[in-house]
């Protein structure tokens, strides 16, 4: 069981890392892109827009916390 817990902690740290908000925004962007693609709408443009927006929000939060 300890190996399973270590495996889970590794993936939590790898995916979530220090900022859970970034992970949530990326997951939301992927989900919205998938929903748009499933609806037959060209959604290739959403992730390239979500990346700089997520970076900007993350940096803004980091600057305000110092």
mmJSON file of the N, C-alpha and C atoms, coordinates in Angstrom:
{"data_MODEL":{"atom_site":{
"group_PDB":["ATOM","ATOM","ATOM","ATOM","ATOM","ATOM","ATOM","ATOM","ATOM","ATOM","ATOM","ATOM","ATOM","ATOM","ATOM","ATOM","ATOM","ATOM","ATOM","ATOM","ATOM","ATOM","ATOM","ATOM","ATOM","ATOM","ATOM","ATOM","ATOM","ATOM","ATOM","ATOM","ATOM","ATOM","ATOM","ATOM","ATOM","ATOM","ATOM","ATOM","ATOM","ATOM","ATOM","ATOM","ATOM","ATOM","ATOM","ATOM","ATOM","ATOM","ATOM","ATOM","ATOM","ATOM","ATOM","ATOM","ATOM","ATOM","ATOM","ATOM","ATOM","ATOM","ATOM","ATOM","ATOM","ATOM","ATOM","ATOM","ATOM","ATOM","ATOM","ATOM","ATOM","ATOM","ATOM","ATOM","ATOM","ATOM","ATOM","ATOM","ATOM","ATOM","ATOM","ATOM","ATOM","ATOM","ATOM","ATOM","ATOM","ATOM","ATOM","ATOM","ATOM","ATOM","ATOM","ATOM","ATOM","ATOM","ATOM","ATOM","ATOM","ATOM","ATOM","ATOM","ATOM","ATOM","ATOM","ATOM","ATOM","ATOM","ATOM","ATOM","ATOM","ATOM","ATOM","ATOM","ATOM","ATOM","ATOM","ATOM","ATOM","ATOM","ATOM","ATOM","ATOM","ATOM","ATOM","ATOM","ATOM","ATOM","ATOM","ATOM","ATOM","ATOM","ATOM","ATOM","ATOM","ATOM","ATOM","ATOM","ATOM","ATOM","ATOM","ATOM","ATOM","ATOM","ATOM","ATOM","ATOM","ATOM","ATOM","ATOM","ATOM","ATOM","ATOM","ATOM","ATOM","ATOM","ATOM","ATOM","ATOM","ATOM","ATOM","ATOM","ATOM","ATOM","ATOM","ATOM","ATOM","ATOM","ATOM","ATOM","ATOM","ATOM","ATOM","ATOM","ATOM","ATOM","ATOM","ATOM","ATOM","ATOM","ATOM","ATOM","ATOM","ATOM","ATOM","ATOM","ATOM","ATOM","ATOM","ATOM","ATOM","ATOM","ATOM","ATOM","ATOM","ATOM"],
"id":[1,2,3,4,5,6,7,8,9,10,11,12,13,14,15,16,17,18,19,20,21,22,23,24,25,26,27,28,29,30,31,32,33,34,35,36,37,38,39,40,41,42,43,44,45,46,47,48,49,50,51,52,53,54,55,56,57,58,59,60,61,62,63,64,65,66,67,68,69,70,71,72,73,74,75,76,77,78,79,80,81,82,83,84,85,86,87,88,89,90,91,92,93,94,95,96,97,98,99,100,101,102,103,104,105,106,107,108,109,110,111,112,113,114,115,116,117,118,119,120,121,122,123,124,125,126,127,128,129,130,131,132,133,134,135,136,137,138,139,140,141,142,143,144,145,146,147,148,149,150,151,152,153,154,155,156,157,158,159,160,161,162,163,164,165,166,167,168,169,170,171,172,173,174,175,176,177,178,179,180,181,182,183,184,185,186,187,188,189,190,191,192,193,194,195,196,197,198],
"type_symbol":["N","C","C","N","C","C","N","C","C","N","C","C","N","C","C","N","C","C","N","C","C","N","C","C","N","C","C","N","C","C","N","C","C","N","C","C","N","C","C","N","C","C","N","C","C","N","C","C","N","C","C","N","C","C","N","C","C","N","C","C","N","C","C","N","C","C","N","C","C","N","C","C","N","C","C","N","C","C","N","C","C","N","C","C","N","C","C","N","C","C","N","C","C","N","C","C","N","C","C","N","C","C","N","C","C","N","C","C","N","C","C","N","C","C","N","C","C","N","C","C","N","C","C","N","C","C","N","C","C","N","C","C","N","C","C","N","C","C","N","C","C","N","C","C","N","C","C","N","C","C","N","C","C","N","C","C","N","C","C","N","C","C","N","C","C","N","C","C","N","C","C","N","C","C","N","C","C","N","C","C","N","C","C","N","C","C","N","C","C","N","C","C","N","C","C","N","C","C"],
"label_atom_id":["N","CA","C","N","CA","C","N","CA","C","N","CA","C","N","CA","C","N","CA","C","N","CA","C","N","CA","C","N","CA","C","N","CA","C","N","CA","C","N","CA","C","N","CA","C","N","CA","C","N","CA","C","N","CA","C","N","CA","C","N","CA","C","N","CA","C","N","CA","C","N","CA","C","N","CA","C","N","CA","C","N","CA","C","N","CA","C","N","CA","C","N","CA","C","N","CA","C","N","CA","C","N","CA","C","N","CA","C","N","CA","C","N","CA","C","N","CA","C","N","CA","C","N","CA","C","N","CA","C","N","CA","C","N","CA","C","N","CA","C","N","CA","C","N","CA","C","N","CA","C","N","CA","C","N","CA","C","N","CA","C","N","CA","C","N","CA","C","N","CA","C","N","CA","C","N","CA","C","N","CA","C","N","CA","C","N","CA","C","N","CA","C","N","CA","C","N","CA","C","N","CA","C","N","CA","C","N","CA","C","N","CA","C","N","CA","C","N","CA","C","N","CA","C","N","CA","C","N","CA","C"],
"label_alt_id":[null,null,null,null,null,null,null,null,null,null,null,null,null,null,null,null,null,null,null,null,null,null,null,null,null,null,null,null,null,null,null,null,null,null,null,null,null,null,null,null,null,null,null,null,null,null,null,null,null,null,null,null,null,null,null,null,null,null,null,null,null,null,null,null,null,null,null,null,null,null,null,null,null,null,null,null,null,null,null,null,null,null,null,null,null,null,null,null,null,null,null,null,null,null,null,null,null,null,null,null,null,null,null,null,null,null,null,null,null,null,null,null,null,null,null,null,null,null,null,null,null,null,null,null,null,null,null,null,null,null,null,null,null,null,null,null,null,null,null,null,null,null,null,null,null,null,null,null,null,null,null,null,null,null,null,null,null,null,null,null,null,null,null,null,null,null,null,null,null,null,null,null,null,null,null,null,null,null,null,null,null,null,null,null,null,null,null,null,null,null,null,null,null,null,null,null,null,null],
"label_comp_id":["UNK","UNK","UNK","UNK","UNK","UNK","UNK","UNK","UNK","UNK","UNK","UNK","UNK","UNK","UNK","UNK","UNK","UNK","UNK","UNK","UNK","UNK","UNK","UNK","UNK","UNK","UNK","UNK","UNK","UNK","UNK","UNK","UNK","UNK","UNK","UNK","UNK","UNK","UNK","UNK","UNK","UNK","UNK","UNK","UNK","UNK","UNK","UNK","UNK","UNK","UNK","UNK","UNK","UNK","UNK","UNK","UNK","UNK","UNK","UNK","UNK","UNK","UNK","UNK","UNK","UNK","UNK","UNK","UNK","UNK","UNK","UNK","UNK","UNK","UNK","UNK","UNK","UNK","UNK","UNK","UNK","UNK","UNK","UNK","UNK","UNK","UNK","UNK","UNK","UNK","UNK","UNK","UNK","UNK","UNK","UNK","UNK","UNK","UNK","UNK","UNK","UNK","UNK","UNK","UNK","UNK","UNK","UNK","UNK","UNK","UNK","UNK","UNK","UNK","UNK","UNK","UNK","UNK","UNK","UNK","UNK","UNK","UNK","UNK","UNK","UNK","UNK","UNK","UNK","UNK","UNK","UNK","UNK","UNK","UNK","UNK","UNK","UNK","UNK","UNK","UNK","UNK","UNK","UNK","UNK","UNK","UNK","UNK","UNK","UNK","UNK","UNK","UNK","UNK","UNK","UNK","UNK","UNK","UNK","UNK","UNK","UNK","UNK","UNK","UNK","UNK","UNK","UNK","UNK","UNK","UNK","UNK","UNK","UNK","UNK","UNK","UNK","UNK","UNK","UNK","UNK","UNK","UNK","UNK","UNK","UNK","UNK","UNK","UNK","UNK","UNK","UNK","UNK","UNK","UNK","UNK","UNK","UNK"],
"label_asym_id":["A","A","A","A","A","A","A","A","A","A","A","A","A","A","A","A","A","A","A","A","A","A","A","A","A","A","A","A","A","A","A","A","A","A","A","A","A","A","A","A","A","A","A","A","A","A","A","A","A","A","A","A","A","A","A","A","A","A","A","A","A","A","A","A","A","A","A","A","A","A","A","A","A","A","A","A","A","A","A","A","A","A","A","A","A","A","A","A","A","A","A","A","A","A","A","A","A","A","A","A","A","A","A","A","A","A","A","A","A","A","A","A","A","A","A","A","A","A","A","A","A","A","A","A","A","A","A","A","A","A","A","A","A","A","A","A","A","A","A","A","A","A","A","A","A","A","A","A","A","A","A","A","A","A","A","A","A","A","A","A","A","A","A","A","A","A","A","A","A","A","A","A","A","A","A","A","A","A","A","A","A","A","A","A","A","A","A","A","A","A","A","A","A","A","A","A","A","A"],
"label_entity_id":["1","1","1","1","1","1","1","1","1","1","1","1","1","1","1","1","1","1","1","1","1","1","1","1","1","1","1","1","1","1","1","1","1","1","1","1","1","1","1","1","1","1","1","1","1","1","1","1","1","1","1","1","1","1","1","1","1","1","1","1","1","1","1","1","1","1","1","1","1","1","1","1","1","1","1","1","1","1","1","1","1","1","1","1","1","1","1","1","1","1","1","1","1","1","1","1","1","1","1","1","1","1","1","1","1","1","1","1","1","1","1","1","1","1","1","1","1","1","1","1","1","1","1","1","1","1","1","1","1","1","1","1","1","1","1","1","1","1","1","1","1","1","1","1","1","1","1","1","1","1","1","1","1","1","1","1","1","1","1","1","1","1","1","1","1","1","1","1","1","1","1","1","1","1","1","1","1","1","1","1","1","1","1","1","1","1","1","1","1","1","1","1","1","1","1","1","1","1"],
"label_seq_id":[1,1,1,2,2,2,3,3,3,4,4,4,5,5,5,6,6,6,7,7,7,8,8,8,9,9,9,10,10,10,11,11,11,12,12,12,13,13,13,14,14,14,15,15,15,16,16,16,17,17,17,18,18,18,19,19,19,20,20,20,21,21,21,22,22,22,23,23,23,24,24,24,25,25,25,26,26,26,27,27,27,28,28,28,29,29,29,30,30,30,31,31,31,32,32,32,33,33,33,34,34,34,35,35,35,36,36,36,37,37,37,38,38,38,39,39,39,40,40,40,41,41,41,42,42,42,43,43,43,44,44,44,45,45,45,46,46,46,47,47,47,48,48,48,49,49,49,50,50,50,51,51,51,52,52,52,53,53,53,54,54,54,55,55,55,56,56,56,57,57,57,58,58,58,59,59,59,60,60,60,61,61,61,62,62,62,63,63,63,64,64,64,65,65,65,66,66,66],
"pdbx_PDB_ins_code":[null,null,null,null,null,null,null,null,null,null,null,null,null,null,null,null,null,null,null,null,null,null,null,null,null,null,null,null,null,null,null,null,null,null,null,null,null,null,null,null,null,null,null,null,null,null,null,null,null,null,null,null,null,null,null,null,null,null,null,null,null,null,null,null,null,null,null,null,null,null,null,null,null,null,null,null,null,null,null,null,null,null,null,null,null,null,null,null,null,null,null,null,null,null,null,null,null,null,null,null,null,null,null,null,null,null,null,null,null,null,null,null,null,null,null,null,null,null,null,null,null,null,null,null,null,null,null,null,null,null,null,null,null,null,null,null,null,null,null,null,null,null,null,null,null,null,null,null,null,null,null,null,null,null,null,null,null,null,null,null,null,null,null,null,null,null,null,null,null,null,null,null,null,null,null,null,null,null,null,null,null,null,null,null,null,null,null,null,null,null,null,null,null,null,null,null,null,null],
"Cartn_x":[0.822,0.0,0.864,2.042,2.882,3.378,3.594,4.011,2.869,1.665,0.506,0.328,0.508,0.404,1.512,2.714,3.829,3.564,2.994,2.647,1.604,0.606,-0.421,0.137,1.027,1.642,2.51,3.203,4.008,3.139,2.052,1.204,0.489,0.105,-0.509,0.488,1.711,2.731,3.098,3.092,3.449,2.363,1.123,0.024,-0.397,-0.632,-1.105,0.046,1.125,2.307,2.054,2.597,2.478,1.204,0.608,-0.518,-1.703,-2.661,-3.818,-4.721,-4.641,-5.475,-5.067,-3.775,-3.293,-3.757,-3.648,-4.097,-5.592,-6.371,-7.817,-8.15,-7.445,-7.694,-7.318,-6.219,-5.825,-6.848,-7.289,-8.303,-9.607,-9.987,-11.207,-11.058,-9.896,-9.67,-9.719,-9.144,-9.19,-10.629,-11.387,-12.772,-13.639,-13.456,-14.248,-13.862,-12.577,-12.134,-12.749,-12.766,-13.366,-14.863,-15.541,-16.984,-17.292,-16.503,-16.709,-16.436,-15.375,-15.043,-16.123,-16.679,-17.747,-19.021,-19.202,-20.368,-20.157,-18.983,-18.703,-18.18,-17.783,-17.245,-15.724,-15.098,-13.636,-13.105,-12.394,-11.952,-10.437,-9.723,-8.267,-7.701,-8.443,-7.983,-8.072,-8.831,-9.082,-7.844,-7.157,-5.984,-4.855,-4.548,-3.527,-3.913,-5.194,-5.618,-5.588,-5.878,-5.937,-4.55,-3.527,-2.18,-1.67,-1.657,-1.175,-2.086,-3.392,-4.297,-3.99,-3.761,-3.42,-2.089,-1.111,0.188,0.039,-0.745,-0.949,-1.612,-2.643,-3.318,-2.392,-1.591,-0.65,0.399,0.948,1.949,1.348,0.129,-0.536,-0.735,-1.151,-1.324,0.006,1.065,2.383,2.919,2.709,3.197,2.431,1.135,0.334,0.642,1.109,1.359,2.702,3.561,4.866,4.848],
"Cartn_y":[-1.197,0.0,1.258,1.21,2.402,2.767,1.756,2.054,2.71,2.257,2.86,4.305,4.554,5.912,6.795,6.263,7.03,7.347,6.389,6.602,7.709,7.672,8.712,10.074,10.141,11.412,11.979,11.08,11.536,12.204,11.547,12.108,13.367,13.417,14.632,15.786,15.55,16.589,16.973,15.999,16.262,17.048,16.665,17.317,18.603,18.552,19.722,20.653,20.106,20.901,21.929,23.102,24.165,24.99,24.962,25.849,25.058,24.777,23.988,24.774,26.094,26.912,26.71,26.667,26.441,25.08,24.063,22.727,22.722,23.426,23.487,24.24,25.324,26.077,25.269,24.543,23.702,22.591,21.965,20.911,21.473,22.67,23.289,23.625,24.125,24.446,23.194,22.107,20.847,20.345,20.449,19.987,20.816,22.121,22.973,22.705,22.508,22.184,20.87,19.87,18.585,18.722,19.514,19.704,20.419,21.434,22.139,21.226,20.432,19.513,18.448,17.985,16.983,17.569,18.868,19.533,19.885,19.581,19.85,21.245,21.953,23.305,23.213,23.925,23.95,24.611,23.85,24.344,24.391,24.392,24.377,25.647,26.727,28.025,28.218,27.364,27.603,27.373,26.267,25.993,27.006,27.429,28.475,29.794,30.078,31.261,31.025,29.804,29.488,29.486,29.107,29.032,30.39,31.43,32.723,33.318,33.076,33.564,32.908,31.614,30.894,31.38,31.585,32.1,33.482,34.342,35.692,35.673,34.843,34.751,34.218,33.223,32.647,33.67,34.396,35.411,36.555,36.944,38.007,37.607,36.353,35.876,35.813,35.422,35.332,36.708,37.683,39.034,39.653,39.422,39.998,39.367,38.112,37.44,37.805,38.522,38.879,40.225],
"Cartn_z":[0.0,0.0,0.0,0.572,0.597,-0.8,-1.639,-3.012,-3.788,-3.532,-4.184,-3.718,-2.44,-1.916,-2.476,-2.59,-3.158,-4.625,-5.34,-6.746,-6.871,-6.013,-6.018,-5.653,-4.666,-4.277,-5.4,-6.116,-7.246,-8.292,-8.69,-9.731,-9.263,-7.993,-7.454,-7.538,-7.116,-7.177,-8.594,-9.498,-10.89,-11.61,-11.426,-12.133,-11.434,-10.148,-9.408,-9.07,-8.563,-8.252,-7.177,-7.363,-6.371,-6.528,-7.698,-7.957,-8.503,-7.648,-8.061,-9.012,-8.963,-9.835,-11.295,-11.556,-12.917,-13.42,-12.576,-12.97,-13.268,-12.47,-12.693,-13.981,-14.255,-15.486,-16.723,-16.652,-17.788,-17.999,-16.912,-17.035,-17.606,-17.174,-17.7,-19.179,-19.577,-20.989,-21.849,-21.365,-22.109,-22.198,-21.106,-21.109,-22.06,-22.06,-22.959,-24.411,-24.667,-26.022,-26.488,-25.608,-25.964,-26.206,-25.391,-25.571,-26.883,-27.202,-28.465,-29.657,-29.57,-30.66,-30.816,-29.711,-29.774,-30.39,-30.224,-30.803,-32.271,-32.789,-34.189,-34.464,-33.426,-33.568,-33.593,-34.495,-34.558,-33.282,-32.494,-31.188,-31.064,-32.169,-32.124,-31.494,-31.52,-31.06,-29.554,-28.869,-27.445,-26.575,-26.755,-25.917,-26.119,-27.348,-27.473,-26.787,-26.652,-25.901,-24.393,-23.988,-22.559,-21.913,-22.67,-22.093,-21.629,-22.466,-21.955,-20.88,-20.984,-19.952,-18.605,-18.625,-17.399,-16.835,-17.698,-17.253,-16.645,-17.287,-16.773,-15.396,-15.239,-13.946,-12.867,-13.211,-12.252,-11.828,-12.789,-12.465,-11.664,-11.993,-11.236,-9.782,-9.565,-8.186,-7.46,-8.145,-7.52,-7.15,-8.01,-7.741,-6.576,-6.518,-5.429,-4.079,-4.076,-2.799,-2.192,-2.932,-2.372,-1.748],
"occupancy":[1.0,1.0,1.0,1.0,1.0,1.0,1.0,1.0,1.0,1.0,1.0,1.0,1.0,1.0,1.0,1.0,1.0,1.0,1.0,1.0,1.0,1.0,1.0,1.0,1.0,1.0,1.0,1.0,1.0,1.0,1.0,1.0,1.0,1.0,1.0,1.0,1.0,1.0,1.0,1.0,1.0,1.0,1.0,1.0,1.0,1.0,1.0,1.0,1.0,1.0,1.0,1.0,1.0,1.0,1.0,1.0,1.0,1.0,1.0,1.0,1.0,1.0,1.0,1.0,1.0,1.0,1.0,1.0,1.0,1.0,1.0,1.0,1.0,1.0,1.0,1.0,1.0,1.0,1.0,1.0,1.0,1.0,1.0,1.0,1.0,1.0,1.0,1.0,1.0,1.0,1.0,1.0,1.0,1.0,1.0,1.0,1.0,1.0,1.0,1.0,1.0,1.0,1.0,1.0,1.0,1.0,1.0,1.0,1.0,1.0,1.0,1.0,1.0,1.0,1.0,1.0,1.0,1.0,1.0,1.0,1.0,1.0,1.0,1.0,1.0,1.0,1.0,1.0,1.0,1.0,1.0,1.0,1.0,1.0,1.0,1.0,1.0,1.0,1.0,1.0,1.0,1.0,1.0,1.0,1.0,1.0,1.0,1.0,1.0,1.0,1.0,1.0,1.0,1.0,1.0,1.0,1.0,1.0,1.0,1.0,1.0,1.0,1.0,1.0,1.0,1.0,1.0,1.0,1.0,1.0,1.0,1.0,1.0,1.0,1.0,1.0,1.0,1.0,1.0,1.0,1.0,1.0,1.0,1.0,1.0,1.0,1.0,1.0,1.0,1.0,1.0,1.0,1.0,1.0,1.0,1.0,1.0,1.0],
"B_iso_or_equiv":[0.0,0.0,0.0,0.0,0.0,0.0,0.0,0.0,0.0,0.0,0.0,0.0,0.0,0.0,0.0,0.0,0.0,0.0,0.0,0.0,0.0,0.0,0.0,0.0,0.0,0.0,0.0,0.0,0.0,0.0,0.0,0.0,0.0,0.0,0.0,0.0,0.0,0.0,0.0,0.0,0.0,0.0,0.0,0.0,0.0,0.0,0.0,0.0,0.0,0.0,0.0,0.0,0.0,0.0,0.0,0.0,0.0,0.0,0.0,0.0,0.0,0.0,0.0,0.0,0.0,0.0,0.0,0.0,0.0,0.0,0.0,0.0,0.0,0.0,0.0,0.0,0.0,0.0,0.0,0.0,0.0,0.0,0.0,0.0,0.0,0.0,0.0,0.0,0.0,0.0,0.0,0.0,0.0,0.0,0.0,0.0,0.0,0.0,0.0,0.0,0.0,0.0,0.0,0.0,0.0,0.0,0.0,0.0,0.0,0.0,0.0,0.0,0.0,0.0,0.0,0.0,0.0,0.0,0.0,0.0,0.0,0.0,0.0,0.0,0.0,0.0,0.0,0.0,0.0,0.0,0.0,0.0,0.0,0.0,0.0,0.0,0.0,0.0,0.0,0.0,0.0,0.0,0.0,0.0,0.0,0.0,0.0,0.0,0.0,0.0,0.0,0.0,0.0,0.0,0.0,0.0,0.0,0.0,0.0,0.0,0.0,0.0,0.0,0.0,0.0,0.0,0.0,0.0,0.0,0.0,0.0,0.0,0.0,0.0,0.0,0.0,0.0,0.0,0.0,0.0,0.0,0.0,0.0,0.0,0.0,0.0,0.0,0.0,0.0,0.0,0.0,0.0,0.0,0.0,0.0,0.0,0.0,0.0],
"pdbx_formal_charge":[null,null,null,null,null,null,null,null,null,null,null,null,null,null,null,null,null,null,null,null,null,null,null,null,null,null,null,null,null,null,null,null,null,null,null,null,null,null,null,null,null,null,null,null,null,null,null,null,null,null,null,null,null,null,null,null,null,null,null,null,null,null,null,null,null,null,null,null,null,null,null,null,null,null,null,null,null,null,null,null,null,null,null,null,null,null,null,null,null,null,null,null,null,null,null,null,null,null,null,null,null,null,null,null,null,null,null,null,null,null,null,null,null,null,null,null,null,null,null,null,null,null,null,null,null,null,null,null,null,null,null,null,null,null,null,null,null,null,null,null,null,null,null,null,null,null,null,null,null,null,null,null,null,null,null,null,null,null,null,null,null,null,null,null,null,null,null,null,null,null,null,null,null,null,null,null,null,null,null,null,null,null,null,null,null,null,null,null,null,null,null,null,null,null,null,null,null,null],
"auth_seq_id":[1,1,1,2,2,2,3,3,3,4,4,4,5,5,5,6,6,6,7,7,7,8,8,8,9,9,9,10,10,10,11,11,11,12,12,12,13,13,13,14,14,14,15,15,15,16,16,16,17,17,17,18,18,18,19,19,19,20,20,20,21,21,21,22,22,22,23,23,23,24,24,24,25,25,25,26,26,26,27,27,27,28,28,28,29,29,29,30,30,30,31,31,31,32,32,32,33,33,33,34,34,34,35,35,35,36,36,36,37,37,37,38,38,38,39,39,39,40,40,40,41,41,41,42,42,42,43,43,43,44,44,44,45,45,45,46,46,46,47,47,47,48,48,48,49,49,49,50,50,50,51,51,51,52,52,52,53,53,53,54,54,54,55,55,55,56,56,56,57,57,57,58,58,58,59,59,59,60,60,60,61,61,61,62,62,62,63,63,63,64,64,64,65,65,65,66,66,66],
"auth_comp_id":["UNK","UNK","UNK","UNK","UNK","UNK","UNK","UNK","UNK","UNK","UNK","UNK","UNK","UNK","UNK","UNK","UNK","UNK","UNK","UNK","UNK","UNK","UNK","UNK","UNK","UNK","UNK","UNK","UNK","UNK","UNK","UNK","UNK","UNK","UNK","UNK","UNK","UNK","UNK","UNK","UNK","UNK","UNK","UNK","UNK","UNK","UNK","UNK","UNK","UNK","UNK","UNK","UNK","UNK","UNK","UNK","UNK","UNK","UNK","UNK","UNK","UNK","UNK","UNK","UNK","UNK","UNK","UNK","UNK","UNK","UNK","UNK","UNK","UNK","UNK","UNK","UNK","UNK","UNK","UNK","UNK","UNK","UNK","UNK","UNK","UNK","UNK","UNK","UNK","UNK","UNK","UNK","UNK","UNK","UNK","UNK","UNK","UNK","UNK","UNK","UNK","UNK","UNK","UNK","UNK","UNK","UNK","UNK","UNK","UNK","UNK","UNK","UNK","UNK","UNK","UNK","UNK","UNK","UNK","UNK","UNK","UNK","UNK","UNK","UNK","UNK","UNK","UNK","UNK","UNK","UNK","UNK","UNK","UNK","UNK","UNK","UNK","UNK","UNK","UNK","UNK","UNK","UNK","UNK","UNK","UNK","UNK","UNK","UNK","UNK","UNK","UNK","UNK","UNK","UNK","UNK","UNK","UNK","UNK","UNK","UNK","UNK","UNK","UNK","UNK","UNK","UNK","UNK","UNK","UNK","UNK","UNK","UNK","UNK","UNK","UNK","UNK","UNK","UNK","UNK","UNK","UNK","UNK","UNK","UNK","UNK","UNK","UNK","UNK","UNK","UNK","UNK","UNK","UNK","UNK","UNK","UNK","UNK"],
"auth_asym_id":["A","A","A","A","A","A","A","A","A","A","A","A","A","A","A","A","A","A","A","A","A","A","A","A","A","A","A","A","A","A","A","A","A","A","A","A","A","A","A","A","A","A","A","A","A","A","A","A","A","A","A","A","A","A","A","A","A","A","A","A","A","A","A","A","A","A","A","A","A","A","A","A","A","A","A","A","A","A","A","A","A","A","A","A","A","A","A","A","A","A","A","A","A","A","A","A","A","A","A","A","A","A","A","A","A","A","A","A","A","A","A","A","A","A","A","A","A","A","A","A","A","A","A","A","A","A","A","A","A","A","A","A","A","A","A","A","A","A","A","A","A","A","A","A","A","A","A","A","A","A","A","A","A","A","A","A","A","A","A","A","A","A","A","A","A","A","A","A","A","A","A","A","A","A","A","A","A","A","A","A","A","A","A","A","A","A","A","A","A","A","A","A","A","A","A","A","A","A"],
"auth_atom_id":["N","CA","C","N","CA","C","N","CA","C","N","CA","C","N","CA","C","N","CA","C","N","CA","C","N","CA","C","N","CA","C","N","CA","C","N","CA","C","N","CA","C","N","CA","C","N","CA","C","N","CA","C","N","CA","C","N","CA","C","N","CA","C","N","CA","C","N","CA","C","N","CA","C","N","CA","C","N","CA","C","N","CA","C","N","CA","C","N","CA","C","N","CA","C","N","CA","C","N","CA","C","N","CA","C","N","CA","C","N","CA","C","N","CA","C","N","CA","C","N","CA","C","N","CA","C","N","CA","C","N","CA","C","N","CA","C","N","CA","C","N","CA","C","N","CA","C","N","CA","C","N","CA","C","N","CA","C","N","CA","C","N","CA","C","N","CA","C","N","CA","C","N","CA","C","N","CA","C","N","CA","C","N","CA","C","N","CA","C","N","CA","C","N","CA","C","N","CA","C","N","CA","C","N","CA","C","N","CA","C","N","CA","C","N","CA","C","N","CA","C","N","CA","C","N","CA","C","N","CA","C"],
"pdbx_PDB_model_num":[1,1,1,1,1,1,1,1,1,1,1,1,1,1,1,1,1,1,1,1,1,1,1,1,1,1,1,1,1,1,1,1,1,1,1,1,1,1,1,1,1,1,1,1,1,1,1,1,1,1,1,1,1,1,1,1,1,1,1,1,1,1,1,1,1,1,1,1,1,1,1,1,1,1,1,1,1,1,1,1,1,1,1,1,1,1,1,1,1,1,1,1,1,1,1,1,1,1,1,1,1,1,1,1,1,1,1,1,1,1,1,1,1,1,1,1,1,1,1,1,1,1,1,1,1,1,1,1,1,1,1,1,1,1,1,1,1,1,1,1,1,1,1,1,1,1,1,1,1,1,1,1,1,1,1,1,1,1,1,1,1,1,1,1,1,1,1,1,1,1,1,1,1,1,1,1,1,1,1,1,1,1,1,1,1,1,1,1,1,1,1,1,1,1,1,1,1,1]
}}}
